[in-house]
């Protein structure tokens, strides 16, 4: 099947930010491919969106596995004929603690999902965007406030998010000649199931535990849609969307 609509691939689309953005893209008329390891959750997310089922594809995929990622993009090209947007959103928080308390296996898993997964998906999407006609597309990497300023005792997560910034810059540079734009959205304290602990109390740099403000997911969705809908001649290189009063500037 081919379509005149633009096609978006969203990883980590079974819940939270990925799910909300996938549903918004569907409702905005995009062909939308929802990706995660949980196929049942993807199918539930897709059926709750008010969209034509012919424009939806749900693919079970572990983004840390090369063969699964390559198969994902083959399936997308077979179904829709092109890739116009990759929202590289899949990620895990990883283990917490001081560095001597971090299990090596937990470190490796966080790198595998957050860095290798983003690399593999960007690599496959870049190839599609480079080869398709008309050429080009957009990659949006989900970074984090932690890509700038880490929280205490979050070495694995913070290191991976700093790495995402490097990936974003390299893709933006290498994509120029192929009309491939790459940008990064850094999100701080958006209200999802993962951020519930923030309202109860988070460890601060001075050793205190304090509750932190959050903001609504709809604002992140609107930001991603704005970035996604830009013409390829324009790009938001980095966008930070955060709760206004959260500890970030001056966090430590």
N, C-alpha and C positions, 0 to 999 in steps of 0.2 A: 504494500500500500504506500502511495506517496500522497503528499498534501501540500497545498499552497500556504498553509499556516506555518508559523515558525515552531521549531521543536526545541523543548527544554528538557534537560536531564537533571534531576535533583537527587543527590545522594542523602542518606539519612532521612528519608521522606516518610518514615512510618510514625513519627511523633514530633512534637515541638516545632521548632523553626522550620525544618524541612517540610513537614506535613502542611503547615499553614501556607508556606510559599508555594508549594505544589498545587494546593487547592486554589489559591489566588490566580496562578498562571492558567490553570484549567478554565476558571471562570472568565479570565480575560481573553480566551480564545486560542491559547497556545496548545499545540500537541505536547503532552506532558508525560514524561517517563519517571515514575516513582521507583526509587531504588533503596533497598536495605536488605538486611539478613532475614527479616521477618515478613514473609510473603502475606500471611493472613492480615497483619496490621496494615500493610500497603493496600491490600484490596479493600479493607474497611475505609481507609483514608480516601481512596479513589471514589468509592460509592457514596460517600457523604458530600462530595463536591457536586455542585450543580453544573454538570458538563456532559457533553456528548461522549458516550463510552468509546466511540471509535477514535477519539483523540487521546485515549488513556492507555498507557502500557505500564504494567507492574512487573518488575524484574527483581527476583531474589539474587543478591550478589554480596559477597564479602569483598569489600573494596581493597583489602590487603592482599588479595590473591590475583596474580597477574592474569591467569587464564580466565577467571570469572569476569574480570573487568573487560578484557578483550572481547569475550563472548557477549557481554552487555552491549557494547557499542556496535558489534556486528548486528545484533538483534534490532537495535534502534534504527540503523541504516536500512535494514531490510523492511522495517515497518513504515518508517516515515521518510526515508531518503536523504536526510541531512540532520545535522546537529547545529543549532543556532546558539544555544546557551547551555553551559554546564554550571550548576550551582554546587560547588564542591563543599558540601555541608557536613558530611558524616564525620563524627569524631566522638571520642570518649574522654572522660575527665582523668582517668588513670589513678594510680595510688597516691596517697598523700603522706607527708612526713618529711623529716629532714633527710638529706640525701643518703645517709648511712642506714636509714630505715626503709628505703625503697627496695622492694624485691626486684631483682634483675628481670624476672619474667614479666612483672608489671610494667617496667620501663620499656621492655621490648614490645609488649603488646600495644602500649600507647604510641610508640613510634610507628609501629606497623599500620595502625588504623589512621592516625592523624597525619603522618607525613608520607609514608609509602602509599597509603590509600589515595591521598590527594594527588601525589605524583602520578600514580598509575591512571587515575581518571583523567587528569589533565593531559597526560601523554596520549591517551586514546582519543579524547575529544579533539585535541590539537590536530592529530592526524586526519580525523574526519573533516574538520573545518578547513584544513589546508588543501585537501583533495577535492572537496565538493565544489560544485558550480551552481550559483555564484559562490566564490570563495569567501571564507571568513566566518566569524562568530565571536562569542563572548564567553569568558570564563570568570566567574565570581567565586573567590575563595572566602570561606567563612573563617576569619581570623579570631581575634578576641582582644579585649582590653589587656589580657595577659601577653599579647604580642608586643606590648609597650612596657607594661609595669606588672610584674608578677605578684601574686598573693604569697604570703608565707607558706612554706611547706607544700609547694606545688611544682617541684622541679620537672617531672616528666611532662606535664601538661604545658607549662610555660615554655619549655625548650621547644616543644613541637609547634607552638603557635608563633614563636620567633622564626622558626624554619618556614612557616607558611608565608611570612612576609618576604623572605628570600625567594621562595617559589613564585610569588606574585610578581616581583620585580623582574625575574628572569623571563617569565612568560610574557609580560608586557613588552619587554625588549625584543625577544625573539619573534613575537607575533606580529610585529609591525609590517613586515614585508608581505604577510599573508592576510592582512585585514583581520587579525585576531586580537581583540582587546582583552586585557585581563585587569581585574580590579579586586579589591579586598574590602570586606565589611567587618569591622571590629565592633562587637556587641558587648555591652556591659549591663548586667542585671535585668535582662528582660524576664517578664513573668512567664515561666513554664514550670512543668513538674520538676525539672532539674534545679530550679532556683528557689524552691520553697525554703531550703535551709537558710538562705540569705536573710529572710524576714525573721528568722528565729535567733540568729546570731552567727557571725563569721569572725574568725580569728583575724585581728588587725596586726599591723606591723609593730605596734607597741606592746603586743601581747594580750591586749584586751579582746573580749568578744562583744561585738555590737551587731544589732540588727541593721540591715541596709535597705534603702529604698529600691523599689523595682519599677519598671514601666511596662506598658502593654505590648503584647506581641504584634498587634495590628500595625504599630509604628515600624517595626522591623520589616514586616511584609511590604508596606508601602515603600520603604527605602530600597528593598531588593527589586521591586517592580520598577521603580524609577531607574535604577541602574540597568536593568534588563532591557528596558524599552528605549534606551538611548540609541541614536544612530551610531554605527561603528566608527564614524569620524570623531565621536566624542566619547570621553571616558571619565568616570569618577575613579581616580586611581586608588584612593583610600578614603573610606568613610567610617567615622566613629559614631555609633548611635548608642546612647547610654542613659541611664537614669540621671537626671540633672544633679541630684544631691548625693550620688554615690561617691565613696572615696576612690578617686582615681588620680586626678591632679593633686599632688601632695599626699598620695596614699600612704607613703612611708615617712 
